[in-house]
């Protein structure tokens, strides 16, 4: 079997950083195909593969060995998860028993705790734009309410028009 060449993986923010619990709770979603033997997601920002191998699926050693061989050939390209909140561990081939938490931002799947820290970049950008976002939400909510009020008015007029005296 030919040896795979390791891929380069982008890092958006250097250092040890994490998103806030408030951001994680507001945006976190889960999802995977339960027909898969090994649960894995690709970070849309840096293309790293995040995975964990649930014990309850009863995988054979051949499948696990195949994945771990890929990890050994490209240790920067694979991240194994091993904690209650989906945080990344640096030891890629340790036992794992937890899910991978993620969200989508502008169509890009983002993995919480990815070494590229794109999740932190997204939170920082939203926080920097918070005043603009709040202003937008106020105006948009008012417009939606005005449209809703207009629809109610049209419906009331229609009911009056078809009512039998």
N, C-alpha and C positions, 0 to 999 in steps of 0.2 A: 504494500500500500504506500503510495507516494506521501511524503510528509507535507502537511499543509503549511503555507507561509502565514505568519501572524499578520493580522490587519492592524493598521493605525486607527486609533480611536480618539476622537476629539474630546477635549475637556473645556467646558465653558467658563468655569470658575475654579481657580486653583485653591487648594487647602482643604481643611476639614470643615465642612459646613452642611447644615441640614435645614429643611424647611421648618416653619413653625408648626406646632400641633394644630393651631387654628386653620392654617392653610390645608394641611393634610386632611383634617376632618371635613372641611368644606368641599374639597375636590376629589377625594379618594373614591375610586371605583375598583371593582374586581371583575374578572371575567376570564374564563378559559373554556376550552373545549374539553369536556369530561371524557371524551373518547381518546384523548391523548394519554400516552403512558407517562410522559415526562412533561410537566407543566412548564412552559417557557414563553417568554415575551421578548420582543426585540425593542430596545429603546429607539424611538424614531429620530432622536437627536444625534446619537453617536453610533448606533448600530450594534451595541453590545447585546448579547443574549443573556437575559436574566432567567434563572431556572431554579426549580426545586423538584425533588423526587419524592413524592408521597409514599410512605411505607405501605399504606393500606392498599395501593394498587397492585402489590405483589409482582413487581417487575423482575424479569430474569436478569441475572448478572451480566449477560451479553449486552443488553440495552444500556445498562448503567455504565459498563466498561466503555462502550462506544462513545457515549457522551463525555465521560471523564477523559478519554484520550483526546477528544477535541479541545477540552479545557487545558490539558497539559501542552498541546501544540500552540494554543493561542490564549494564554492565561489572562491577558488584558481584554480579550473579547468575550469572556464568559464570566458571569457573576452568579454565585450560588447564594441563596437567601437562607438565613438560619436564626430567626428570632420572632418574638410575638408580634412585632409591628412591621415586619418586612424590611428591616434595615439590612444593609449589605454587610457581609463579612469578608475579610480579606483572604481567609483560608478557603480556597475554592472547592476543595474535595472533602469537606467535613460533612457530617450528617445534616440533613435539613428536614424540617417538619412544618414549614410555614408558607403562607401564600405570598404572592408578589403584589404590591399595591401600585396602582397606576392611575393616570387620568389622561385625557386627550386635550390638547391645546392647539387650536387652529389645524385640526386634522392630524397632528403629530402625536403618536403615543409617547407619553413621558412616564418613566419609571421612578417612583420615589426611592431615593437613596442611590441612584446610579452614580458611579464615579465621575461622570461628566458634569454633574450638578446642574443639569438643565432645569430640574424642578425648582431649584433655588433661584435661578435666573428668572423663571416665569413669575415666581412669587415676588421677587424684587421689582420686576417691571410693573406688575399689577399695583404694588404698594406705591411706587413712584407716580403712577397715574391715578391714584385713588380719588383726587378731587375731580378730575375730568370724568371719571367713571361715575361718581356720585351725581355730578351735575347732569350727565347723560341719563342716568336712571330716573331722576326726578322729572325731567322733560319727557322722557319716553313714557313713564307711568301716567303722567297727566294726559298725554296724547291718547294713550290706550283707553283711559277712563272717559275722555271726551268722545271717542269713537263708540265706546260701549253705551254711553248715555244716549248718543244719537240713534244707535240701533234699537234701544229700548223705546225711544220715542216713536220710531218708525213702526215698531211692532204694536205699540199701543194704538197708533192711528189706524193701522190695518185691522186690528180687532174691533175698533169702533165702526169702521166702514163695513165690516161683514156682520156686525151684530144685528140681530133681529129685534125690532122694538117691541 
